[in-house]
């Protein structure tokens, strides 16, 4: 099993350590530098995020693809706001223009207020996943159908739908921890995306998704999102992690944001927040920022020297993780460090393990 690395282009060179409120203003110089640095650093793809107040992910990916030659792009995309027939053609066009370097990360969405900002009001969480399932059925049919087709479902209706442009190879990434999400993942995910949790929790999630996928004759890959904190010594790395926690705490307090008592709306954040109450887990797993922020998004990491963090990542590889989405708290500098210090080590360790059976049964 090979290993792939996914980086991140978050529109500007800031993170939780710079502001208590997420900043999504578009800094073109940063986007250019981040794309080129992560291509040079050996990343396979970079995630372009989606948000109701963010720059448009497909357009940013198109720009970054034009200034790189090898780097792939994982475009976050939310069903419900674009007709699936149109979205299929948009993504296929981007895939063709980039030379087959595009994947899509389907973000169903969980927070009602965030969804409402884009006009998605009055749809329950279960209904959103049902809509996503139908959306992906149509998306894939647009990508593969040789002849026009009709569709009439609960959420969408199309007559004579047919796309003349097809993607070269456009994988679908998908995440979500609820039973509804696991069902959709089994049916549609080429790669199932998880946040950084304990080995036991990740192993259980992999097992659940594999069982779901087997019912549809599918065998997805698995991606784990982490915020690695590395330094020359283990002591220095943990001090760096502790400093990050204090900077995030100060920024949230200054912005009037809570640092405890969180009640996140989605199942994944709830479980991750429970894990975060224990602080350090599995030797390297660090949940300090997750505890402060309510486990919103990718907020856990592995801490240590590059060698130690690489070894920690291999523990996840051995239970079936074949993609790692890694991003830091100093976005550009950390991406450069990962490309120089961490990615080569993990690739070397994986090469040593090739031929060994994966420990986790389906």
C-alpha positions in Angstrom: 0.0 0.0 0.0 1.5 3.3 -1.0 1.1 6.5 1.0 0.0 10.0 -0.2 0.3 13.4 1.3 -2.3 16.2 1.2 -1.3 19.7 2.1 -3.5 22.8 2.5 -4.0 26.2 0.9 -6.2 28.2 3.3 -6.3 31.4 1.3 -3.8 33.3 3.6 -0.8 32.6 5.8 -2.7 32.6 9.1 -4.2 30.1 11.5 -5.7 29.9 15.1 -2.4 31.2 16.5 -2.8 34.5 14.7 -6.5 35.3 15.4 -9.4 34.0 17.4 -11.7 34.2 14.4 -11.0 32.3 11.2 -9.6 34.6 8.5 -10.5 33.7 4.9 -9.4 36.8 3.0 -7.6 35.9 -0.2 -3.9 36.6 -0.3 -2.8 35.8 -3.8 0.9 36.0 -3.0 0.4 33.4 -0.3 -1.7 31.1 -2.5 1.1 31.2 -5.1 3.9 30.6 -2.6 1.9 27.8 -0.8 1.2 26.0 -4.1 4.8 26.1 -5.3 6.2 25.2 -1.9 4.0 22.2 -1.5 4.7 21.0 -5.0 8.4 21.3 -4.3 8.0 19.6 -0.9 6.6 16.4 -2.4 2.9 16.8 -1.5 0.6 14.8 -3.8 -2.4 17.2 -3.4 -3.5 20.2 -1.4 -6.9 20.7 0.0 -8.7 23.9 -1.0 -11.4 24.4 1.8 -15.0 25.5 1.5 -16.9 27.9 3.7 -20.0 30.1 3.5 -17.8 33.2 3.7 -14.7 31.9 1.9 -13.2 32.5 -1.6 -14.5 30.0 -4.1 -12.5 26.7 -3.9 -12.7 25.7 -7.6 -11.5 29.1 -8.8 -8.6 29.0 -6.3 -7.7 25.5 -7.5 -7.8 26.5 -11.1 -5.4 29.4 -10.4 -3.0 27.2 -8.4 -3.1 24.5 -11.1 -2.1 27.1 -13.7 1.1 27.9 -11.8 2.1 24.3 -11.0 2.8 21.2 -13.1 2.5 18.2 -10.8 0.6 19.2 -7.6 -2.9 17.8 -7.3 -5.9 19.5 -5.8 -8.6 18.3 -3.4 -11.4 20.7 -4.0 -13.9 21.0 -1.1 -17.4 21.1 -2.5 -20.8 21.3 -0.7 -23.9 19.7 -2.3 -27.1 21.6 -2.2 -26.1 24.9 -3.7 -25.2 23.9 -7.3 -27.2 21.5 -9.5 -25.2 18.2 -9.6 -25.2 18.1 -13.4 -23.6 21.6 -13.5 -21.1 20.7 -10.7 -20.1 17.5 -12.6 -19.2 19.5 -15.7 -17.4 22.2 -13.6 -15.3 19.6 -11.9 -14.6 17.6 -15.0 -13.6 20.8 -16.8 -11.2 21.7 -14.0 -9.8 18.1 -14.1 -9.2 18.3 -17.9 -7.6 21.8 -17.7 -5.3 20.6 -14.9 -4.2 17.4 -16.7 -6.1 15.1 -14.3 -4.9 16.6 -11.1 -8.3 17.1 -9.3 -10.2 15.3 -6.6 -13.3 16.5 -4.9 -14.0 16.5 -1.1 -17.7 16.4 -0.5 -18.7 18.5 2.5 -22.3 17.7 3.5 -22.3 20.3 6.3 -23.5 20.1 9.8 -23.9 23.6 11.5 -27.3 25.1 10.7 -26.1 28.7 11.0 -23.2 28.1 8.6 -25.5 26.4 6.1 -28.1 29.1 6.4 -25.7 31.8 5.3 -25.8 30.2 1.8 -29.5 29.8 1.9 -29.8 26.2 3.0 -32.5 26.5 5.6 -34.9 24.0 7.1 -33.1 20.8 6.0 -32.2 18.4 8.8 -28.9 16.6 9.1 -30.4 13.3 8.0 -32.0 15.0 5.0 -28.7 16.6 4.0 -27.0 13.2 3.8 -29.9 11.8 1.8 -29.5 14.8 -0.6 -25.8 14.2 -0.8 -26.4 10.6 -1.7 -28.7 11.5 -4.6 -26.3 14.3 -5.6 -23.4 11.9 -5.9 -25.5 9.4 -7.9 -26.1 12.1 -10.5 -22.6 13.4 -10.4 -21.1 10.0 -11.2 -23.7 9.4 -13.9 -22.8 12.6 -15.6 -19.1 11.6 -15.5 -19.7 8.1 -16.9 -22.9 8.0 -19.0 -22.4 7.6 -22.8 -26.0 8.6 -23.5 -28.4 11.2 -22.1 -30.3 10.1 -19.0 -33.3 11.1 -17.0 -33.4 11.3 -13.2 -36.3 12.0 -10.9 -35.6 11.7 -7.2 -36.6 13.4 -3.9 -34.2 16.3 -4.3 -33.3 16.5 -8.0 -35.0 16.1 -11.4 -33.1 16.1 -14.7 -34.3 15.2 -18.2 -31.9 14.3 -21.0 -28.8 15.0 -18.8 -25.5 14.4 -20.5 -22.0 15.8 -20.2 -19.7 15.9 -23.2 -16.7 16.4 -20.9 -15.6 13.6 -18.7 -12.9 13.6 -16.0 -9.7 11.7 -16.5 -9.6 10.4 -12.9 -11.6 12.3 -10.3 -11.6 10.6 -6.9 -14.4 11.4 -4.4 -13.3 12.1 -0.8 -16.0 12.0 1.9 -16.2 12.4 5.6 -18.7 12.2 8.5 -19.2 10.0 11.5 -22.9 9.6 11.9 -24.7 6.5 10.7 -26.1 8.4 7.7 -22.6 9.5 6.8 -21.2 6.0 7.0 -23.9 4.8 4.7 -23.1 7.5 2.1 -19.4 6.9 2.5 -19.8 3.1 1.8 -21.7 3.8 -1.4 -19.6 6.7 -2.8 -16.3 7.4 -1.1 -13.1 6.6 -3.0 -11.3 7.9 0.0 -12.9 8.3 3.4 -11.5 11.2 5.5 -11.1 11.1 9.2 -9.8 13.6 11.8 -6.9 12.7 14.0 -8.1 10.5 16.8 -6.7 7.7 18.8 -5.5 4.5 17.1 -8.5 2.6 18.6 -11.0 5.2 17.3 -9.5 5.4 13.8 -9.4 1.6 13.6 -13.0 1.4 14.5 -14.0 4.0 11.9 -12.0 2.2 9.2 -13.7 -1.0 10.1 -17.2 0.6 9.9 -16.6 2.2 6.6 -15.1 -1.0 5.1 -18.2 -2.9 6.2 -20.4 -0.3 4.6 -18.4 -0.3 1.4 -18.3 -4.0 1.1 -22.1 -4.0 0.6 -21.5 -2.1 -2.6 -18.5 -4.0 -3.8 -16.2 -1.1 -3.0 -12.8 -0.8 -1.3 -12.0 2.8 -0.4 -8.8 4.4 0.8 -8.6 6.3 4.1 -7.2 9.8 4.8 -6.2 11.1 8.3 -6.0 14.8 9.0 -3.3 15.9 11.4 -1.5 19.1 12.6 2.0 17.8 13.2 4.2 19.8 15.6 7.9 18.9 15.0 11.2 20.1 16.5 14.8 18.9 16.9 14.0 17.4 20.3 10.9 15.9 21.9 11.1 18.4 24.7 11.2 21.3 22.2 8.3 19.9 20.3 6.1 19.6 23.3 7.1 23.2 24.4 6.1 24.3 20.9 2.8 22.6 21.2 2.1 24.1 24.6 3.0 27.6 23.2 0.5 27.0 20.4 -2.2 26.2 23.0 -1.6 29.4 24.9 -1.6 31.5 21.8 -4.9 30.0 20.7 -6.3 30.5 24.1 -5.3 34.2 24.3 -6.7 34.9 20.8 -10.0 33.3 21.6 -10.3 35.1 24.9 -9.5 38.4 23.2 -12.2 37.7 20.6 -14.8 36.8 23.3 -14.9 33.2 22.1 -15.4 30.2 24.5 -12.5 28.0 25.4 -14.6 25.4 27.2 -18.1 24.1 27.5 -18.4 23.5 23.8 -21.4 21.6 22.3 -20.6 21.0 18.6 -23.4 20.0 16.3 -21.8 17.1 14.5 -20.9 13.6 15.7 -17.3 13.7 14.7 -16.6 16.9 16.7 -18.4 15.6 19.7 -16.4 12.4 19.8 -13.1 14.3 19.2 -14.0 16.7 22.0 -14.5 13.8 24.4 -11.0 12.5 23.4 -9.6 16.0 23.9 -10.6 16.1 27.6 -7.7 13.6 28.2 -5.0 15.9 26.7 -2.2 13.8 25.3 -3.1 10.3 24.0 -1.4 7.4 22.3 2.1 8.9 23.2 2.1 11.4 20.3 -1.6 12.4 19.8 -2.1 16.0 20.9 -5.6 17.5 21.5 -4.8 20.8 23.2 -6.2 23.0 20.4 -9.2 20.7 19.9 -10.2 21.2 23.5 -10.1 25.0 23.2 -11.9 25.3 19.9 -14.6 22.7 20.3 -12.9 20.3 17.9 -14.0 22.3 14.9 -12.3 20.9 11.8 -8.7 19.6 11.7 -7.4 20.5 15.2 -5.4 17.5 16.6 -1.8 16.6 15.8 1.2 14.4 16.6 4.1 15.9 18.5 7.8 15.1 18.6 10.9 15.0 16.5 10.4 14.3 12.8 11.5 10.7 13.4 9.0 10.3 16.3 6.1 11.8 14.4 6.8 9.7 11.3 6.8 6.6 13.5 3.4 7.8 14.9 2.0 8.2 11.4 3.1 4.7 10.5 1.0 3.4 13.4 -2.0 4.7 11.5 -0.6 3.4 8.2 -0.5 -0.1 9.7 -4.3 0.0 10.3 -5.2 1.1 6.8 -4.5 4.9 6.5 -3.0 5.5 3.1 -3.5 9.4 2.9 -2.3 11.9 5.4 -3.6 15.5 5.3 -1.1 17.6 7.2 -1.1 21.3 7.8 0.5 23.5 10.5 -0.2 26.5 12.6 2.4 28.6 10.6 0.9 27.5 7.3 3.7 28.3 4.8 6.7 27.7 7.0 5.3 24.4 8.4 4.5 23.1 4.9 8.1 23.7 3.9 9.3 21.9 7.1 7.0 19.0 6.4 8.3 18.6 2.9 11.9 18.7 4.1 11.8 16.9 7.4 8.7 14.7 7.6 7.4 13.5 4.2 10.7 11.8 3.1 10.9 10.0 6.5 7.4 8.6 6.2 7.8 7.6 2.6 11.0 5.7 3.6 9.3 3.9 6.5 6.4 2.9 4.2 8.8 1.6 1.6 10.3 -0.6 4.4 6.8 -1.9 5.2 5.7 -2.7 1.7 4.7 -6.3 1.4 3.5 -6.6 5.0 -0.2 -7.3 5.3 -2.4 -4.6 6.8 -3.2 -5.5 10.4 -6.9 -4.5 10.3 -9.4 -7.0 9.0 -12.3 -5.7 7.0 
